[in-house]
Amino acid sequence: GDKFSRLPLPRAAVLLPLMVRGGRLHLLLTVRSMQLRRSPGEVCFPGGKSEATDKDDIDTALREAKEEVGLQPEKVEVICRLMPGIDKINNLVTPVVGFIEDTFQATPNPDEVSEVFVVPLEYFVKPLNYKTFSYKTSSGYLTRIHCFIYDDQERKRSFKIWGLTAHFAVFLALVIFGERPTFEVDYDLDNLITSSENNFINLYASIYERKKSNL
C-alpha cells in the first residue's frame, strides 16, 4: 500500500508487468534508450518520476508504462504495491505489480526505450548466471546488489539485470514462490515482509541522517 508514501523524498514508481506464458509467470522488462542522460542502455521496468497530475504511485506507474511501451492502463490488472526502494539519486521508488495479457505487443517509445523483453519470474530465484557484490551507499549503508545475466533465446542475446530492478524482481519472486533462492538474500525468509520493511527503514534512516547532517 502507501505505508511509506509520506516520506520526504522525491517520488517515482515502476510497473512490474506479470504475464503467463506456457503456464509460467514472466516479467516484462525494458532497455533504456542510449539517448537518455541517466543509465542509458540499462535494463529496467517501465516507470519514472511522479507528476503533479498523478493521483498516486499506481497512476505514475501506469502513465509511464503507457508512455514508454504503449501499454494502456485499462489493460493492466493491478495487484499490489511492494516495499519501495531508494535509487541512486534518492528517489523513493514504489513497485506496482500488475497482470497483463500475454498477447500484449509493446510499441516502445524510441526516445525512452530501445527494447522490450520478458524473463521467467522463476529466473530470479533459480538463475543460471548470477553474481552479487556489496555496495556502500553514499550515506554509508552497506547493501547487497544482485546481478543476473539472462540469455534470451528469442533475441539471441544476453541482458544484464541488476541494481534496484533486480532487487524488485527478486523480492516479487520470493513473495510469489515462497521458496529459498539458490543465492543469499538480505531477508529473513520466514518473515519476508517484516524483514523487508526493516531493511528499508534502515536504508532510509541512513540517508535521512546524512541529509540532516548536511543541513
Disulfide bonds with the S-S distance in Angstrom:
none
